[in-house]
Amino acid sequence: MIQVPLTLPIRAAEGAALADLVFQVTGRSPMSEAARHQLSARLTSVHFESFVVKPWSLVADPGAPQTFYVAIDAKEPWLLHIASASSPASALFPKPILIGRMRTPSGMEVVVNAIPFGPGDEKAITTYLESLDRGVKPRPQRTQSLFVAAVRDPDAAFGQYRAVLRKYGLNVAALEVDNTQEVAWAAVRNGWREGFSAMGVTRVAAADLDAVRAARNASSLMDIHWDLAGPGITTAEDIRVGLRALRDEDIQVQAVTVSLGTKPGEGYPDTMEALGAYLVGTPWTELAGRVEWQAKGKPLVELRDRVREMQETARQFGALLRVTGDPAHGEGFLEALGAGCAGRLYYRLHPEQPVERIAEMAGLLRG
């Protein structure tokens, strides 16, 4: 049954105008990324007062000709059902809200309905994923890649991941968000079909092989992390010994969490003078000698070279280095980290690092 409330979620005339755009970009061809790209481009010159369109979510109903769905933001998030008036009614989403049966500016008669589509609308999200577009789901990614993992606000994160893909041709999408339904909802709204890693992350202590075995048995996608981030600075030899022991147990670890000698809330020093003050009260006293003799007094050069050695060791075992971010990580630190890893890194954002900086940080970390 179609509902008709007293107050519509969007203006009917604007719904008709959007339907006109959708039919213009789709034509009679099968749904494609090109159509979504055209819709996104067209929307740059169109302003709807009652809603904002999420163009990459546009999808065709495989069971009904000339029937489409697209996510929007009005006062609340919705999924619009847009169909030719001659198309058969769809039973995918029961009890939609009728926006109107009307003619578009080009004269086509259409029907526009609205379906509640917030992060809590589990049935609608599942229907979209199972019946409309199975491509918008997490898929295992190559471990020889760069990931910038968001820990909150997946909707904004996917927007940033698209910006990275467009600018650098890199898929850095990974999420460590407890609410997997919110992640799926955000992926749908942003039309993310390139694959992403959604981590139900299990971090295990370096000496606890039983915990690693349990994590392996429960593994889904890329979610076993070997934690070597102790009080000391992790070395390539630490990684070699640890991963060799795991390999002897026939356990494959995708990421190795390491300690780089960073302090929470403090920027990494970029001069010998700053390094001296930075090391006071730390167990990393050997770092000063390495910087002075191996890197000619340049802390960020030493960091880059140390990270490179660790990355090359981890790569021999098919693993990435995993580093937890910090709001104090500056451009020089991120560039040195990215150069050392040669663009093969799992960088987990700190909760206080703005999701809106993902594209900027990916540019610095890509090596």
C-alpha positions in Angstrom: 0.0 0.0 0.0 1.3 3.5 -0.9 1.0 6.1 1.8 0.2 9.8 1.2 1.1 11.9 4.2 -0.1 15.4 4.8 3.5 16.8 4.4 5.7 15.3 1.7 9.4 14.6 2.4 10.3 16.6 -0.8 8.6 19.0 -3.2 6.7 17.1 -5.9 7.9 19.5 -8.6 11.5 18.9 -7.6 10.9 15.2 -7.6 9.6 15.4 -11.2 12.7 17.5 -12.2 15.0 14.9 -10.7 13.1 12.1 -12.5 13.6 14.0 -15.7 17.4 14.1 -15.1 17.5 10.4 -14.3 15.7 9.4 -17.5 17.9 11.8 -19.6 21.2 10.2 -18.3 20.0 6.6 -18.4 18.1 6.7 -21.7 17.5 3.2 -23.0 21.0 1.9 -22.1 21.8 -0.4 -19.2 22.7 1.2 -16.0 26.4 2.2 -15.9 28.9 4.3 -14.0 28.8 6.6 -17.0 25.1 7.4 -16.3 25.9 8.1 -12.6 28.8 10.3 -13.7 26.5 12.2 -16.0 24.0 12.7 -13.3 26.7 13.9 -10.9 27.8 16.4 -13.5 24.3 17.6 -14.3 23.6 18.2 -10.6 26.4 20.7 -10.3 24.2 23.2 -12.2 20.9 22.2 -10.6 19.7 23.3 -7.1 17.0 21.5 -5.3 15.7 23.4 -2.3 14.1 20.4 -0.5 16.8 17.7 -0.9 20.3 16.9 -1.9 20.9 14.0 -4.3 23.5 11.2 -3.8 24.1 10.6 -7.5 26.5 7.6 -7.2 23.7 5.6 -5.5 21.6 5.6 -8.7 20.6 2.0 -9.6 18.1 0.4 -11.9 15.5 -2.1 -10.7 16.5 -5.4 -12.5 12.9 -6.7 -12.3 11.1 -3.6 -13.6 11.9 -1.6 -16.8 12.3 2.1 -16.6 12.4 2.0 -12.8 15.3 3.5 -10.8 16.3 4.2 -7.2 18.5 7.0 -5.9 19.4 8.1 -2.3 18.7 11.7 -1.2 19.1 13.8 1.9 16.1 15.9 2.9 15.2 16.6 6.5 15.9 12.9 6.8 17.6 10.4 4.5 15.4 8.8 1.9 15.6 6.4 -1.1 13.5 7.7 -4.0 11.8 5.3 -6.3 11.5 6.8 -9.8 9.5 5.0 -12.5 7.7 5.6 -15.8 4.0 5.7 -15.1 3.6 2.7 -17.5 6.1 0.5 -15.5 4.6 -2.2 -13.2 4.5 -1.4 -9.5 7.5 -2.8 -7.5 7.1 -4.9 -4.4 10.6 -4.5 -3.2 9.8 -1.7 -0.7 6.3 -2.0 0.8 4.4 1.0 1.9 6.4 3.8 0.2 5.3 7.4 0.5 3.8 8.7 -2.8 5.4 12.0 -3.8 3.3 12.2 -6.9 2.2 10.9 -10.3 3.2 13.8 -12.6 4.8 14.9 -15.8 8.4 15.8 -16.0 9.6 19.1 -17.6 10.1 17.1 -20.8 6.6 15.8 -20.8 7.2 12.2 -19.5 4.6 10.8 -17.1 6.4 9.4 -14.0 5.7 8.1 -10.5 8.0 9.1 -7.6 7.8 7.5 -4.2 10.0 7.9 -1.1 11.3 5.1 1.1 12.7 5.8 4.6 16.4 5.1 4.3 18.4 6.0 7.4 21.2 4.0 9.0 18.6 2.3 11.2 16.4 1.1 8.3 17.8 -2.4 8.2 15.2 -4.0 6.0 15.5 -1.3 3.3 19.3 -1.4 3.4 19.3 -5.2 3.1 16.8 -5.1 0.2 19.0 -2.6 -1.7 22.1 -4.7 -1.2 20.4 -8.1 -2.0 18.0 -7.1 -4.8 19.3 -3.9 -6.4 23.1 -3.8 -6.3 25.3 -6.5 -4.8 28.4 -4.6 -5.9 28.0 -2.3 -2.9 29.5 -4.7 -0.4 32.8 -5.1 1.4 35.3 -7.2 -0.5 38.8 -8.3 0.5 41.4 -5.9 -0.8 45.0 -6.6 -1.8 47.3 -6.4 1.2 50.0 -4.7 -1.0 48.0 -1.4 -1.0 47.5 1.8 0.9 44.5 2.0 3.3 43.4 4.9 5.3 40.9 3.4 7.8 38.1 5.6 9.2 36.8 4.8 12.7 33.7 6.9 12.6 31.3 8.7 10.2 31.4 6.2 7.3 29.1 8.4 5.2 31.7 11.2 5.1 34.6 8.7 4.8 33.2 7.2 1.5 32.9 10.7 0.1 36.6 11.2 0.8 37.5 7.8 -0.6 35.8 8.8 -3.9 37.9 12.0 -3.9 41.1 9.9 -3.5 40.0 7.5 -6.3 39.3 10.4 -8.6 42.5 12.3 -7.9 45.1 9.5 -7.5 43.4 6.4 -8.9 43.8 4.7 -5.5 41.2 2.7 -3.5 42.2 3.4 0.1 38.8 2.4 1.6 38.8 0.7 4.9 36.5 1.1 7.9 36.8 0.1 11.6 33.3 0.9 12.7 31.4 -1.3 15.1 28.0 -0.6 13.4 28.4 -2.6 10.2 24.8 -1.6 9.1 25.8 2.0 9.2 28.8 1.2 7.0 26.6 -0.7 4.5 24.2 2.3 4.5 27.0 4.7 3.8 28.4 2.6 1.0 25.0 2.5 -0.7 24.4 6.2 -0.4 27.9 6.9 -1.9 27.6 4.1 -4.5 30.9 2.6 -3.5 31.3 -0.4 -5.8 35.2 -0.5 -5.8 35.4 -2.8 -2.8 36.4 -1.9 0.7 37.6 -3.6 3.9 35.2 -3.5 6.7 37.1 -4.6 9.8 35.7 -6.5 12.7 39.2 -6.1 13.9 40.8 -8.6 16.3 44.1 -7.2 17.8 46.1 -9.8 19.6 49.1 -9.6 21.9 52.4 -10.5 20.2 53.1 -13.5 22.4 49.5 -14.9 22.5 49.5 -17.5 19.8 46.2 -19.0 21.1 44.5 -15.7 20.5 45.9 -15.5 17.0 44.6 -19.0 16.3 41.2 -18.0 17.5 41.2 -14.9 15.4 42.2 -16.9 12.3 39.3 -19.3 12.8 36.9 -16.4 13.1 38.5 -14.3 10.4 36.3 -12.3 7.9 38.1 -10.3 5.3 41.3 -8.6 6.4 40.9 -8.7 10.2 43.8 -10.4 11.9 46.4 -7.9 13.2 49.6 -8.9 14.9 50.3 -6.4 17.6 54.0 -5.5 18.1 53.4 -2.0 19.4 55.1 -2.4 22.8 56.9 0.3 24.8 60.0 0.0 22.7 60.5 0.9 19.0 59.6 -1.9 16.7 62.4 -3.2 14.5 62.5 -5.2 11.3 64.0 -8.1 13.3 61.0 -8.0 15.7 58.7 -8.4 12.7 60.8 -11.1 11.1 60.9 -13.2 14.3 57.2 -12.8 15.0 55.9 -13.5 11.5 58.2 -16.4 11.1 56.7 -18.0 14.2 53.2 -17.4 12.9 54.1 -18.8 9.5 55.3 -22.0 11.2 51.8 -22.2 12.7 50.4 -21.8 9.2 48.8 -18.5 10.3 48.6 -15.6 7.8 48.5 -12.1 9.3 47.4 -9.3 7.1 48.7 -6.3 9.2 51.4 -5.8 11.8 50.8 -3.0 14.3 54.1 -1.3 15.1 55.5 1.3 17.4 57.5 4.1 15.6 58.6 6.1 18.6 55.7 8.6 18.5 54.1 10.2 21.5 50.3 10.8 21.7 49.4 14.4 21.0 53.0 15.4 20.1 54.4 16.1 16.7 57.4 14.0 15.6 60.6 16.1 15.7 62.3 17.2 12.5 65.6 18.4 13.8 68.3 17.0 16.1 67.7 19.8 18.6 64.0 19.0 18.8 64.7 15.3 19.0 66.9 15.7 22.1 64.0 17.3 24.0 61.6 14.8 22.6 63.5 11.8 23.9 63.8 12.9 27.5 62.0 10.4 29.7 61.5 7.8 27.0 63.1 4.4 26.5 64.2 5.3 23.0 67.6 6.8 23.8 69.3 4.8 21.0 67.3 6.8 18.5 69.5 9.9 18.8 72.6 8.0 17.8 70.9 6.4 14.8 69.5 9.8 13.6 72.9 11.5 14.0 75.1 8.8 12.4 72.8 7.0 9.9 70.6 10.0 8.8 73.0 12.9 9.1 70.9 14.5 11.9 67.6 14.3 10.1 64.9 12.5 12.2 62.4 12.2 9.4 65.0 10.6 7.1 65.8 8.0 9.8 62.1 7.3 10.3 61.6 6.8 6.5 64.6 4.4 6.3 63.5 2.5 9.4 60.0 2.2 8.1 61.2 1.0 4.7 63.2 -1.8 6.4 60.2 -2.9 8.4 57.9 -2.7 5.4 60.2 -4.8 3.3 60.4 -7.4 6.0 56.6 -7.5 6.5 56.1 -7.8 2.8 58.1 -11.0 2.6 55.4 -12.5 4.8 52.5 -10.9 2.8 51.6 -8.4 5.5 51.3 -4.6 5.8 52.5 -2.3 8.5 49.7 -0.9 10.6 50.1 2.5 12.2 47.6 4.2 14.4 47.2 7.9 13.5 47.3 10.9 15.8 46.0 14.5 15.3 49.6 15.6 15.9 51.0 13.8 12.8 52.2 16.5 10.5 52.8 16.6 6.8 56.5 15.8 7.2 55.8 12.7 9.3 53.1 11.4 7.0 55.3 11.9 3.9 58.2 10.1 5.5 55.9 7.3 6.6 54.4 7.0 3.1 57.8 7.1 1.4 59.2 4.4 3.7 56.2 2.2 3.1 56.2 2.8 -0.7 52.4 3.2 -0.6 51.9 -0.1 1.2 50.4 0.8 4.6 47.4 0.4 6.8 47.0 3.8 8.5 44.2 3.8 11.1 42.8 7.2 11.8 42.6 8.4 15.4 39.1 9.2 16.5 40.1 12.9 16.8 41.5 13.0 13.3 38.9 14.6 10.9 37.4 12.2 8.4 37.4 15.2 6.0 41.2 15.0 5.8 41.3 11.5 4.4 42.0 12.7 0.9 44.7 15.1 2.0 46.4 12.4 4.2 46.2 9.8 1.4 48.0 12.2 -0.9 50.8 12.5 1.7 50.9 8.7 2.5 50.9 7.4 -1.1 54.6 7.4 -1.3 
